[in-house]
């Protein structure tokens, strides 16, 4: 993503004379090329995909359908931070695996990981 953001800036910012000038927008110097590209409007934030997954986790009938939505977002919408989306929603997307493992444990032990 870092190189992609740099490429976007190089293609769209006129006459940068340094990396600092390249990462400057409206007199604000951004720490990363990604942040500068977001400020220029060349990239979109993942907030709408995060809200979409949050809403779907409330209404989705199963974790499978939520995982399918996550895969759809990954393949068709190109989120800029897929790891953050996964970390925010991994518990709901994998809860069916948790319950399946719980019932397969001998004597229905309550902990999957020993303390």
N, C-alpha and C positions, 0 to 999 in steps of 0.2 A: 504494500500500500504506500510505503514511503516513496518508492521510485515512481509509482503512478501519480502521486500527488505532485512530485517534483516536475514530472512531465507535463501535467496539466498547467502548472504555474508557468513553465517555460513557454508553453504554447499560447498562453493568454495574457501574460503580463508584458507590457511593452517597455523595452529598454532597461531591463534591470542591469545594474553595474556590479552588483555583489549579491551574495546569498541573503544578506540582511535586507537589501532592497527588494529582493524577490519575495521575502516573507513579510513585507510591510504592506498593509492595506489600511487606508484612511488614517494614516499617521500612527498606526499601532503595529509594532513589530511582534509577530507571533513566534513562538518557540519552535514550532515544527512546520514543515511544508504542508502537512495534512490540515493543521489548524488554519493556516493561511488560505489553503484551497477552500475550506469550509467558509471562511469569511468572505471570500470572493464569490461564493455561490457556485463554485465548480463541483463541489461534492455536497451530498445531502447527509444530514445527521441520521442516525438510526432510531431517533425517538419515535417516529411513527411505527416502525417495525416492533419496537419494544412495547408500545401501547397496543398494537394489534395482537401480539402474543399474550399480553396480560389479559386483554378482553376475551380472547379465545380460550384462555385457560379457565376462565369462569364459566363459559358456555359450552366448551368442547365436551362431547360425550365420553371421550377416552383420551388417554395419553397418546395413543396411536394417531389420532386425527391432529393432535397438536404437533407431533413430530412431522407429520406430512406437511402441515402449514410451515413449519420451520424449514424444511427442505425446499419447499416452494419459494420461500423468501430468499434462501441462499442461492438457488439456481436462477431465479428470474429477476430478483430485485437488487442484487449486488450490494448487500449491506457493507458499510465501511469497517465495522467492528463485529464480525460474527462471533468471536469468542465472548464478547460482553453479552450478546444476546443469549448465547448458550448458558453462560454462568448465571444470568438473571432468571432463566426459565428451566434449568435442567432438572430440578426436583419434580416439577409437574410433568415434564416430558418423560421422565423415567419412573414415575411412581408405580406403573403396572409391573415393571421389572422388580421393583422392591417388594411388592406384595407377593409376586410369584416366588421369589427367593424365600420370603418369610414362610410360606406354606410348604416349601420343599425342605426346610430345615428339620433335622430330627427332633422329635418331641416339641415341635413348634416353639423353638427357642425364640425369645423376644428380641435378642440382639443379633444383628448380622455381623458386627465387628466386636470382638471381645474387648472388654474394658481394660 
